[in-house]
Amino acid sequence: MSKEEPTPRLAVLGAGVMGTSITTLALIHGVPVVLVESDPEKRAGARARVERELRTAQLLGARPDIPEGELTISASAADCRGADVVIEAITEEAGLKVKALTEVDAAVGADTALVTNTSSIPVDELAEALPHPENLLGVHFMNPSYLIRTVEVIRGSHTGERALASVERLLTALGRRGVRVGDGPGFVTSRVLHRMINDAARVVQEGRATAEDVDTLMQECLGHRTGPLRTADLIGIDNLVDSLKVLHERTGDEGCRPCELLLRKVADGELGRKSGRGFYTYAVGL
């Protein structure tokens, strides 16, 4: 970003795994963030979670040597007023996303770009339920977003030039490369990756290999950096199941129907890193 370009102002809806990760990315690049979370318990712990992520970014060498952006935590979408871009990062359920985006649209007015960080719901499906569909586009940040420098950018059929330009300025400020892809269920990354994770979990479910063996083979034979099942733990197995259900409903692909092992892990509270146990065991909070 040039010295003449003002620092963009960002608001993030949702203080879960992805909302916290995106907030951390913005703060380490000097971008101020209003983080909105309606759940009182999540809101109370949001600052501590962001501070933990900031420390992790520092330890991993992902934190630029610039002043940190200011973090404001709020319960109200009204506090997004004044933001150049608002990123929605809530539960992967279309109705909830439309409700949150509609509320923030009323608060910020027609000049603010709205971004959904959905991993699977088509942008047009959400946009067509909004008062200003031209303001919405998709940006699919991966987790942890302060380590992964490339994002999917999804321009819906209604997305206007002004919203697209605002988001491109934000991505430049965040040091991220956006790759534009077509709209549709799962876009590119989730359409390919989530089905693969489902198949990997099914192999474990059938007793043909352990999670460790599946990941080792995918890492050492096929070059997958972490292995699909460690990736599932990082995504959050509940989030993965939600996305798979969306993909299955909207594509009819039986390979996207969540397998029994994934469903059982969600029922048992084995959600991955955030719960301390998924396919692997973790110290809680890491």
Salt bridges, closest charged atoms under 4 A:
GLU5 OE2 - ARG169 NE 3.98
GLU68 OE1 - ARG63 NH2 2.19
ASP84 OD1 - ARG9 NH2 3.01
GLU88 OE2 - LYS97 NZ 2.43
GLU92 OE1 - LYS97 NZ 3.53
GLU103 OE2 - LYS99 NZ 2.83
ASP105 OD1 - HIS132 ND1 3.05
ASP111 OD1 - ARG162 NH1 3.05
GLU125 OE2 - ARG250 NH2 2.64
GLU128 OE2 - HIS158 NE2 3.43
GLU152 OE1 - HIS140 ND1 2.83
GLU161 OE2 - ARG155 NH2 3.14
GLU168 OE2 - ARG180 NH2 2.60
ASP199 OD2 - ARG195 NH1 3.43
ASP199 OD1 - ARG202 NH1 2.73
GLU206 OE1 - ARG208 NH2 2.82
ASP215 OD2 - ARG230 NH1 3.60
ASP238 OD1 - LYS274 NZ 2.90
GLU249 OE1 - ARG250 NH1 3.29
ASP253 OD2 - ARG195 NE 2.92
GLU254 OE2 - HIS248 NE2 2.89
GLU254 OE1 - ARG257 NE 2.91
GLU270 OE1 - LYS265 NZ 2.97
GLU270 OE2 - ARG277 NE 3.58
